[in-house]
């Protein structure tokens, strides 16, 4: 077997899919552009005749943040644009990123488009399932993105690790919000527990998840994203004492606790055995 053939086989094995790194760079760029296009159509209402925001607001729940909070999508997509541009560059480091990501960026893009399209056409149950699958895919992407280095170079952290972490964090919160919305659609009574109480419980769960991810994965962005969502929930419902009061308590606790846990986790891993 020639050295070129051996390298090609190794490349295919490392991406987890057939084809060269160059092909996957093109596929990854096309995936990003398709996601942006479909989300733009859904956001403007041109996909189904009604914007995704208007549809979401038709089924308000006590876990729905204020509208301006969803501006975080701009930050997420800016980061994902940085990933898309970085992985498309020539050189060994971008090629390594492509191999680490493998097919999973494409899978995440397909699931993002499926979720947005299904939600926009009010297939809420199917949209929720697509979001669950998207969340699972993002878990895999985050694991693969940081698996080679204990602490990746700063450029790779800014263009790969942090964007994927923020994406995962927001989809985790969005899944809770969409579950509340779906409960409204199907008329679930919450086992007799009022919705404000469920909101407070799930805000606590989201905060605890942020702490867990900060401690276990040093994903310091996760508790910050959760806190941003909770801040928006409290801002939307200032007159619902349990909801707004819970948010006021958990936002600073989530931020401070999450950052301290991420710092402690890093120090613990650096300590000699």
FILUMMAR-376876 format. One record per atom (N, C-alpha, C): residue in three letters; x, y, z. Coordinates in steps of 0.02 Angstrom, whole numbers, padded with zeros to 5 digits, always signed. Layout:
<sites>
AlaXYZ ...
</sites>
This chain:
<sites>
Unk+00043-00060+00000 Unk+00000+00000+00000 Unk+00044+00062+00000 Unk+00029+00111-00041 Unk+00069+00172-00045 Unk+00056+00215+00016 Unk+00104+00261+00030 Unk+00095+00307+00087 Unk+00035+00352+00076 Unk+00022+00371+00012 Unk-00036+00413-00002 Unk-00101+00377+00014 Unk-00104+00312-00006 Unk-00164+00272+00008 Unk-00174+00263+00082 Unk-00118+00252+00119 Unk-00122+00244+00191 Unk-00148+00308+00224 Unk-00123+00366+00202 Unk-00146+00430+00230 Unk-00219+00441+00216 Unk-00241+00422+00154 Unk-00312+00431+00137 Unk-00357+00388+00181 Unk-00335+00325+00193 Unk-00374+00281+00237 Unk-00377+00308+00308 Unk-00321+00334+00333 Unk-00319+00362+00400 Unk-00364+00423+00405 Unk-00364+00462+00353 Unk-00406+00522+00352 Unk-00480+00504+00355 Unk-00499+00452+00316 Unk-00569+00431+00316 Unk-00589+00403+00384 Unk-00543+00366+00414 Unk-00559+00338+00479 Unk-00567+00391+00532 Unk-00525+00444+00528 Unk-00528+00495+00579 Unk-00589+00540+00572 Unk-00614+00550+00512 Unk-00674+00590+00505 Unk-00737+00550+00520 Unk-00731+00484+00518 Unk-00789+00442+00530 Unk-00836+00441+00471 Unk-00813+00462+00412 Unk-00855+00463+00353 Unk-00810+00460+00291 Unk-00837+00435+00235 Unk-00796+00433+00175 Unk-00783+00503+00148 Unk-00728+00508+00111 Unk-00712+00572+00080 Unk-00652+00604+00111 Unk-00623+00652+00076 Unk-00563+00686+00099 Unk-00581+00744+00144 Unk-00529+00769+00178 Unk-00538+00828+00221 Unk-00563+00887+00180 Unk-00538+00895+00120 Unk-00559+00951+00077 Unk-00634+00947+00063 Unk-00658+00887+00048 Unk-00730+00878+00035 Unk-00770+00897+00097 Unk-00747+00876+00155 Unk-00784+00891+00216 Unk-00782+00965+00235 Unk-00728+00999+00216 Unk-00726+01071+00226 Unk-00782+01105+00186 Unk-00791+01083+00124 Unk-00844+01111+00081 Unk-00913+01094+00110 Unk-00921+01031+00131 Unk-00985+01010+00160 Unk-01000+01051+00222 Unk-00951+01064+00264 Unk-00962+01102+00325 Unk-00982+01174+00311 Unk-00951+01204+00259 Unk-00970+01272+00239 Unk-01042+01272+00213 Unk-01059+01225+00171 Unk-01127+01220+00144 Unk-01178+01209+00199 Unk-01160+01170+00249 Unk-01205+01157+00306 Unk-01220+01222+00343 Unk-01168+01260+00356 Unk-01178+01324+00392 Unk-01222+01371+00352 Unk-01209+01377+00287 Unk-01249+01422+00246 Unk-01322+01401+00242 Unk-01334+01335+00239 Unk-01402+01310+00237 Unk-01438+01325+00303 Unk-01404+01316+00359 Unk-01434+01330+00424 Unk-01452+01404+00430 Unk-01407+01447+00410 Unk-01420+01519+00413 Unk-01478+01538+00368 Unk-01481+01509+00308 Unk-01535+01525+00261 Unk-01603+01505+00288 Unk-01608+01444+00313 Unk-01672+01420+00339 Unk-01693+01459+00401 Unk-01647+01473+00445 Unk-01664+01512+00505 Unk-01685+01583+00487 Unk-01653+01612+00436 Unk-01673+01679+00414 Unk-01744+01678+00386 Unk-01760+01627+00346 Unk-01827+01621+00318 Unk-01879+01611+00374 Unk-01862+01569+00423 Unk-01908+01556+00478 Unk-01917+01618+00521 Unk-01862+01653+00533 Unk-01866+01713+00575 Unk-01906+01770+00543 Unk-01904+01773+00477 Unk-01940+01827+00441 Unk-02012+01808+00426 Unk-02029+01745+00433 Unk-02096+01723+00417 Unk-02105+01699+00346 Unk-02052+01701+00307 Unk-02058+01682+00236 Unk-02059+01607+00226 Unk-02043+01569+00278 Unk-02042+01496+00271 Unk-02113+01468+00274 Unk-02152+01492+00322 Unk-02220+01464+00331 Unk-02275+01517+00328 Unk-02255+01581+00323 Unk-02304+01634+00324 Unk-02310+01668+00391 Unk-02276+01641+00444 Unk-02277+01670+00510 Unk-02209+01659+00541 Unk-02182+01710+00574 Unk-02115+01704+00602 Unk-02113+01656+00660 Unk-02055+01626+00671 Unk-02048+01578+00725 Unk-02059+01611+00793 Unk-02041+01676+00799 Unk-02052+01712+00861 Unk-02126+01721+00875 Unk-02164+01738+00823 Unk-02237+01747+00832 Unk-02270+01682+00853 Unk-02247+01626+00824 Unk-02275+01561+00842 Unk-02260+01544+00915 Unk-02198+01557+00935 Unk-02178+01543+01005 Unk-02219+01584+01054 Unk-02230+01648+01037 Unk-02267+01692+01082 Unk-02342+01677+01084 Unk-02365+01636+01037 Unk-02435+01616+01038 Unk-02449+01566+01095 Unk-02396+01534+01118 Unk-02402+01484+01172 Unk-02355+01504+01229 Unk-02367+01562+01260 Unk-02321+01585+01312 Unk-02322+01540+01373 Unk-02264+01527+01401 Unk-02259+01489+01463 Unk-02215+01528+01511 Unk-02214+01507+01573 Unk-02173+01540+01623 Unk-02099+01521+01618 Unk-02080+01486+01564 Unk-02009+01474+01551 Unk-01989+01505+01485 Unk-02027+01553+01462 Unk-02011+01587+01399 Unk-01976+01653+01414 Unk-01913+01662+01394 Unk-01878+01725+01409 Unk-01906+01783+01368 Unk-01887+01843+01390 Unk-01905+01903+01352 Unk-01876+01899+01281 Unk-01909+01932+01234 Unk-01890+01925+01164 Unk-01817+01942+01151 Unk-01791+01994+01185 Unk-01723+02016+01170 Unk-01671+01964+01189 Unk-01689+01919+01234 Unk-01641+01867+01255 Unk-01622+01822+01197 Unk-01667+01814+01148 Unk-01653+01771+01091 Unk-01601+01801+01044 Unk-01581+01862+01059 Unk-01524+01891+01022 Unk-01460+01852+01031 Unk-01459+01806+01080 Unk-01400+01764+01089 Unk-01387+01721+01028 Unk-01439+01709+00988 Unk-01429+01671+00926 Unk-01379+01706+00880 Unk-01379+01772+00880 Unk-01331+01809+00839 Unk-01259+01794+00861 Unk-01249+01791+00927 Unk-01183+01776+00953 Unk-01163+01704+00936 Unk-01211+01658+00945 Unk-01198+01588+00929 Unk-01179+01579+00856 Unk-01218+01609+00811 Unk-01205+01600+00740 Unk-01141+01637+00719 Unk-01124+01691+00753 Unk-01060+01724+00739 Unk-01003+01677+00757 Unk-01009+01643+00814 Unk-00958+01595+00833 Unk-00954+01536+00786 Unk-01012+01512+00764 Unk-01013+01456+00716 Unk-00986+01478+00647 Unk-00995+01541+00630 Unk-00965+01567+00569 Unk-00889+01566+00575 Unk-00863+01583+00635 Unk-00791+01580+00647 Unk-00766+01508+00640 Unk-00804+01460+00667 Unk-00785+01390+00659 Unk-00784+01371+00585 Unk-00836+01390+00548 Unk-00841+01372+00478 Unk-00782+01401+00438 Unk-00764+01463+00453 Unk-00708+01494+00418 Unk-00642+01462+00438 Unk-00634+01448+00502 Unk-00571+01421+00527 Unk-00558+01351+00499 Unk-00609+01309+00498 Unk-00598+01241+00474 Unk-00586+01239+00399 Unk-00606+01292+00363 Unk-00597+01293+00291 Unk-00528+01316+00270 Unk-00488+01341+00317 Unk-00421+01365+00300 Unk-00374+01307+00283 Unk-00321+01320+00246 Unk-00271+01269+00234 Unk-00228+01258+00296 Unk-00195+01202+00298 Unk-00149+01189+00353 Unk-00169+01129+00395 Unk-00123+01109+00439 Unk-00134+01049+00479 Unk-00186+01059+00533 Unk-00185+01118+00565 Unk-00231+01128+00621 Unk-00304+01129+00599 Unk-00323+01166+00545 Unk-00392+01161+00521 Unk-00411+01091+00499 Unk-00364+01055+00468 Unk-00379+00986+00447 Unk-00392+00942+00507 Unk-00355+00953+00561 Unk-00366+00914+00622 Unk-00435+00928+00651 Unk-00457+00992+00649 Unk-00523+01010+00673 Unk-00577+00974+00632 Unk-00568+00972+00566 Unk-00615+00938+00523 Unk-00620+00864+00542 Unk-00563+00833+00554 Unk-00562+00762+00573 Unk-00597+00751+00640 Unk-00585+00796+00687 Unk-00616+00789+00753 Unk-00692+00796+00748 Unk-00715+00844+00709 Unk-00787+00857+00703 Unk-00821+00800+00665 Unk-00786+00774+00614 Unk-00814+00719+00576 Unk-00880+00737+00543 Unk-00927+00690+00545 Unk-00993+00700+00513 Unk-01040+00740+00557 Unk-01020+00754+00619 Unk-01069+00778+00668 Unk-01091+00850+00657 Unk-01050+00891+00626 Unk-01072+00958+00609 Unk-01128+00956+00556 Unk-01119+00912+00508 Unk-01172+00902+00457 Unk-01236+00877+00490 Unk-01230+00828+00535 Unk-01289+00801+00569 Unk-01324+00855+00609 Unk-01285+00895+00645 Unk-01314+00949+00685 Unk-01350+01000+00641 Unk-01322+01014+00583 Unk-01354+01061+00537 Unk-01420+01035+00511 Unk-01422+00971+00492 Unk-01484+00941+00469 Unk-01537+00943+00523 Unk-01517+00928+00585 Unk-01565+00927+00641 Unk-01588+00998+00659 Unk-01544+01047+00654 Unk-01563+01117+00666 Unk-01616+01138+00615 Unk-01604+01122+00551 Unk-01652+01139+00499 Unk-01718+01103+00509 Unk-01714+01039+00529 Unk-01775+01000+00541 Unk-01814+01030+00599 Unk-01781+01047+00653 Unk-01814+01076+00711 Unk-01849+01142+00693 Unk-01812+01187+00660 Unk-01840+01252+00643 Unk-01899+01245+00594 Unk-01891+01202+00545 Unk-01944+01193+00495 Unk-02006+01162+00527 Unk-01997+01110+00567 Unk-02054+01077+00600 Unk-02090+01125+00647 Unk-02052+01163+00685 Unk-02083+01211+00731 Unk-02121+01265+00693 Unk-02091+01289+00639 Unk-02123+01343+00600 Unk-02189+01320+00569 Unk-02192+01256+00551 Unk-02254+01229+00524 Unk-02298+01196+00578 Unk-02281+01212+00641 Unk-02321+01193+00700 Unk-02328+01118+00709 Unk-02275+01082+00691 Unk-02271+01010+00707 Unk-02230+01005+00771 Unk-02262+01025+00827 Unk-02224+01037+00888 Unk-02194+00974+00919 Unk-02230+00919+00917 Unk-02205+00857+00945 Unk-02143+00833+00907 Unk-02147+00834+00841 Unk-02090+00814+00800 Unk-02031+00863+00809 Unk-02047+00927+00816 Unk-01995+00977+00826 Unk-01958+00964+00892 Unk-01995+00944+00943 Unk-01964+00930+01008 Unk-01917+00870+01002 Unk-01937+00819+00965 Unk-01895+00761+00955 Unk-01831+00780+00915 Unk-01839+00823+00866 Unk-01781+00846+00828 Unk-01733+00885+00873 Unk-01761+00923+00920 Unk-01718+00961+00966 Unk-01681+00915+01013 Unk-01713+00862+01036 Unk-01679+00812+01079 Unk-01621+00781+01041 Unk-01633+00763+00978 Unk-01579+00735+00937 Unk-01524+00786+00925 Unk-01542+00849+00915 Unk-01492+00901+00906 Unk-01450+00909+00969 Unk-01482+00907+01027 Unk-01445+00912+01090 Unk-01394+00855+01096 Unk-01416+00794+01081 Unk-01371+00736+01085 Unk-01312+00745+01037 Unk-01326+00771+00978 Unk-01273+00782+00928 Unk-01223+00834+00953 Unk-01248+00887+00985 Unk-01204+00939+01010 Unk-01161+00914+01068 Unk-01187+00868+01107 Unk-01146+00837+01160 Unk-01087+00801+01128 Unk-01100+00763+01075 Unk-01047+00728+01039 Unk-00997+00778+01009 Unk-01023+00831+00978 Unk-00979+00881+00948 Unk-00933+00912+00999 Unk-00961+00929+01057 Unk-00919+00959+01109 Unk-00867+00911+01135 Unk-00885+00848+01142 Unk-00836+00798+01163 Unk-00779+00791+01113 Unk-00797+00789+01049 Unk-00746+00780+00997 Unk-00704+00843+00988 Unk-00735+00901+00996 Unk-00698+00964+00984 Unk-00641+00974+01034 Unk-00649+00949+01095 Unk-00598+00960+01146 Unk-00559+00898+01166 Unk-00564+00845+01126 Unk-00536+00781+01149 Unk-00461+00776+01140 Unk-00432+00815+01095 Unk-00361+00806+01080 Unk-00316+00843+01129 Unk-00337+00901+01151 Unk-00296+00942+01196 Unk-00332+00953+01262 Unk-00295+00949+01316 Unk-00323+00968+01381 Unk-00342+01042+01380 Unk-00300+01082+01348 Unk-00315+01154+01341 Unk-00295+01174+01270 Unk-00343+01176+01224 Unk-00327+01192+01154 Unk-00298+01263+01147 Unk-00263+01276+01092 Unk-00237+01344+01080 Unk-00294+01395+01081 Unk-00277+01457+01096 Unk-00328+01509+01104 Unk-00370+01518+01041 Unk-00338+01514+00982 Unk-00376+01522+00920 Unk-00428+01467+00912 Unk-00410+01406+00930 Unk-00457+01350+00925 Unk-00512+01356+00977 Unk-00495+01381+01036 Unk-00547+01390+01087 Unk-00598+01442+01063 Unk-00575+01497+01034 Unk-00620+01550+01013 Unk-00663+01531+00953 Unk-00635+01490+00908 Unk-00671+01474+00846 Unk-00704+01406+00846 Unk-00688+01363+00894 Unk-00717+01296+00894 Unk-00748+01279+00962 Unk-00707+01278+01014 Unk-00730+01254+01079 Unk-00785+01299+01108 Unk-00774+01364+01110 Unk-00823+01409+01140 Unk-00888+01414+01100 Unk-00885+01419+01033 Unk-00948+01420+00996 Unk-00990+01358+01006 Unk-00958+01299+01005 Unk-00996+01237+01016 Unk-01023+01234+01087 Unk-00984+01258+01136 Unk-01008+01258+01205 Unk-01068+01303+01213 Unk-01067+01361+01183 Unk-01123+01407+01188 Unk-01185+01379+01153 Unk-01175+01347+01097 Unk-01229+01316+01059 Unk-01262+01261+01101 Unk-01222+01218+01130 Unk-01248+01165+01174 Unk-01285+01194+01233 Unk-01257+01245+01264 Unk-01288+01275+01323 Unk-01357+01303+01307 Unk-01361+01339+01252 Unk-01425+01370+01235 Unk-01477+01319+01214 Unk-01457+01269+01177 Unk-01505+01217+01158 Unk-01530+01179+01219 Unk-01488+01170+01269 Unk-01509+01138+01331 Unk-01565+01177+01365 Unk-01557+01243+01368 Unk-01609+01286+01397 Unk-01670+01288+01352 Unk-01658+01293+01286 Unk-01714+01297+01238 Unk-01756+01234+01240 Unk-01726+01177+01254 Unk-01764+01114+01258 Unk-01813+01117+01316 Unk-01792+01145+01372 Unk-01839+01153+01429 Unk-01895+01200+01409 Unk-01878+01256+01378 Unk-01928+01305+01357 Unk-01978+01275+01308 Unk-01952+01238+01259 Unk-01996+01207+01210 Unk-02040+01153+01240 Unk-02014+01119+01292 Unk-02055+01070+01327 Unk-02114+01104+01363 Unk-02101+01162+01392 Unk-02156+01200+01423 Unk-02207+01220+01370 Unk-02181+01243+01313 Unk-02226+01264+01259 Unk-02268+01206+01235 Unk-02237+01147+01228 Unk-02274+01088+01205 Unk-02327+01068+01256 Unk-02312+01076+01320 Unk-02361+01061+01373 Unk-02423+01105+01364 Unk-02413+01167+01343 Unk-02470+01212+01329 Unk-02510+01185+01270 Unk-02474+01163+01218 Unk-02508+01140+01157 Unk-02553+01081+01172 Unk-02528+01033+01211 Unk-02566+00971+01224 Unk-02611+00977+01285 Unk-02606+01033+01322 Unk-02650+01044+01379 Unk-02632+01002+01440 Unk-02567+00988+01450 Unk-02545+00948+01508 Unk-02557+00988+01572 Unk-02582+00955+01624 Unk-02598+00991+01686 Unk-02541+00993+01736 Unk-02483+00966+01718 Unk-02425+00970+01762 Unk-02432+00930+01826 Unk-02470+00874+01824 Unk-02483+00834+01884 Unk-02515+00874+01940 Unk-02551+00926+01920 Unk-02584+00968+01970 Unk-02540+01022+02000 Unk-02478+01025+01979 Unk-02432+01077+02003 Unk-02437+01138+01957 Unk-02444+01197+01986 Unk-02453+01256+01943 Unk-02389+01271+01904 Unk-02399+01307+01849 Unk-02344+01317+01802 Unk-02288+01360+01831 Unk-02305+01409+01874 Unk-02253+01451+01904 Unk-02206+01408+01946 Unk-02234+01360+01982 Unk-02192+01315+02023 Unk-02148+01272+01979 Unk-02176+01245+01924 Unk-02136+01207+01877 Unk-02080+01250+01849 Unk-02094+01312+01834 Unk-02043+01357+01807 Unk-01986+01366+01858 Unk-02004+01377+01921 Unk-01953+01385+01973 Unk-01911+01321+01980 Unk-01944+01264+01977 Unk-01909+01200+01983 Unk-01859+01192+01925 Unk-01882+01205+01865 Unk-01840+01194+01807 Unk-01785+01247+01801 Unk-01797+01307+01828 Unk-01742+01356+01831 Unk-01688+01331+01878 Unk-01708+01299+01933 Unk-01659+01270+01979 Unk-01622+01212+01946 Unk-01658+01171+01909 Unk-01627+01115+01873 Unk-01577+01141+01821 Unk-01596+01192+01783 Unk-01551+01220+01733 Unk-01488+01249+01765 Unk-01497+01283+01822 Unk-01440+01310+01858 Unk-01393+01255+01882 Unk-01422+01202+01910 Unk-01382+01145+01933 Unk-01345+01112+01874 Unk-01378+01108+01817 Unk-01346+01080+01757 Unk-01287+01124+01737 Unk-01295+01190+01741 Unk-01240+01235+01726 Unk-01181+01224+01772 Unk-01195+01216+01837 Unk-01142+01201+01885 Unk-01107+01135+01868 Unk-01147+01084+01851 Unk-01119+01018+01836 Unk-01073+01021+01775 Unk-01095+01056+01723 Unk-01054+01061+01663 Unk-00991+01101+01676 Unk-00996+01152+01718 Unk-00937+01192+01735 Unk-00886+01150+01774 Unk-00911+01108+01819 Unk-00866+01068+01861 Unk-00839+01008+01822 Unk-00881+00972+01787 Unk-00861+00910+01754 Unk-00822+00924+01689 Unk-00843+00975+01652 Unk-00814+00987+01586 Unk-00777+01054+01582 Unk-00774+01091+01638 Unk-00745+01158+01638 Unk-00778+01203+01586 Unk-00841+01191+01573 Unk-00878+01229+01522 Unk-00908+01291+01557 Unk-00866+01341+01567 Unk-00886+01400+01605 Unk-00940+01440+01570 Unk-00946+01433+01505 Unk-00998+01469+01468 Unk-01068+01443+01484 Unk-01073+01380+01503 Unk-01139+01350+01514 Unk-01179+01387+01568 Unk-01151+01397+01628 Unk-01191+01433+01679 Unk-01205+01505+01660 Unk-01162+01536+01620 Unk-01176+01605+01597 Unk-01236+01607+01550 Unk-01239+01559+01505 Unk-01295+01556+01458 Unk-01360+01541+01496 Unk-01357+01495+01544 Unk-01416+01480+01584 Unk-01439+01543+01621 Unk-01392+01579+01651 Unk-01409+01640+01688 Unk-01441+01692+01643 Unk-01416+01698+01581 Unk-01446+01745+01533 Unk-01519+01727+01519 Unk-01532+01662+01509 Unk-01600+01640+01497 Unk-01645+01654+01557 Unk-01620+01639+01617 Unk-01660+01649+01678 Unk-01673+01723+01690 Unk-01623+01764+01675 Unk-01633+01836+01680 Unk-01691+01859+01635 Unk-01692+01831+01574 Unk-01745+01849+01527 Unk-01813+01823+01549 Unk-01815+01765+01582 Unk-01879+01739+01607 Unk-01906+01785+01662 Unk-01862+01804+01708 Unk-01883+01850+01760 Unk-01906+01917+01733 Unk-01872+01940+01680 Unk-01890+02005+01650 Unk-01957+02002+01615 Unk-01974+01945+01586 Unk-02039+01938+01552 Unk-02097+01935+01601 Unk-02085+01908+01661 Unk-02139+01897+01709 Unk-02123+01931+01776 Unk-02114+01997+01776 Unk-02097+02031+01839 Unk-02153+02029+01890 Unk-02215+02020+01868 Unk-02272+02020+01914 Unk-02288+01950+01941 Unk-02253+01900+01917 Unk-02263+01832+01944 Unk-02207+01821+01995 Unk-02224+01829+02059 Unk-02174+01834+02111 Unk-02128+01772+02114 Unk-02157+01713+02108 Unk-02116+01652+02114 Unk-02066+01648+02056 Unk-02088+01665+01997 Unk-02044+01661+01938 Unk-01990+01714+01941 Unk-02009+01777+01950 Unk-01960+01831+01950 Unk-01914+01827+02011 Unk-01941+01807+02069 Unk-01901+01800+02128 Unk-01849+01744+02122 Unk-01870+01688+02094 Unk-01824+01633+02083 Unk-01768+01653+02036 Unk-01786+01689+01983 Unk-01736+01712+01935 Unk-01686+01759+01969 Unk-01710+01805+02011 Unk-01665+01852+02044 Unk-01615+01817+02089 Unk-01636+01762+02119 Unk-01590+01725+02163 Unk-01542+01682+02123 Unk-01568+01648+02072 Unk-01527+01599+02036 Unk-01479+01629+01986 Unk-01494+01687+01960 Unk-01448+01717+01911 Unk-01379+01730+01941 Unk-01374+01767+01997 Unk-01307+01777+02026 Unk-01276+01713+02054 Unk-01318+01670+02084 Unk-01292+01607+02109 Unk-01264+01564+02053 Unk-01300+01563+01997 Unk-01278+01522+01941 Unk-01212+01547+01912 Unk-01205+01613+01905 Unk-01144+01642+01876 Unk-01085+01630+01923 Unk-01092+01652+01985 Unk-01036+01647+02032 Unk-01018+01574+02045 Unk-01069+01533+02059 Unk-01056+01463+02073 Unk-01025+01427+02014 Unk-01051+01442+01954 Unk-01025+01409+01894 Unk-00953+01427+01880 Unk-00936+01492+01885 Unk-00867+01513+01872 Unk-00819+01485+01924 Unk-00840+01483+01987 Unk-00797+01455+02039 Unk-00786+01380+02029 Unk-00838+01345+02010 Unk-00832+01273+01998 Unk-00787+01259+01938 Unk-00793+01299+01885 Unk-00749+01290+01827 Unk-00677+01304+01846 Unk-00666+01356+01885 Unk-00597+01372+01907 Unk-00569+01317+01951 Unk-00609+01293+01999 Unk-00586+01240+02043 Unk-00572+01176+02005 Unk-00614+01160+01956 Unk-00602+01100+01916 Unk-00537+01105+01878 Unk-00522+01163+01851 Unk-00459+01173+01816 Unk-00399+01166+01862 Unk-00403+01196+01921 Unk-00349+01192+01969 Unk-00338+01120+01991 Unk-00393+01083+02001 Unk-00387+01014+02023 Unk-00353+00970+01971 Unk-00368+00983+01907 Unk-00337+00942+01854 Unk-00264+00958+01845 Unk-00246+01021+01862 Unk-00175+01040+01855 Unk-00132+01016+01913 Unk-00165+00999+01969 Unk-00128+00978+02028 Unk-00092+00912+02014 Unk-00030+00904+02039 Unk+00006+00841+02028 Unk-00029+00783+02064 Unk-00027+00725+02034 Unk-00059+00666+02063 Unk-00023+00645+02127 
</sites>
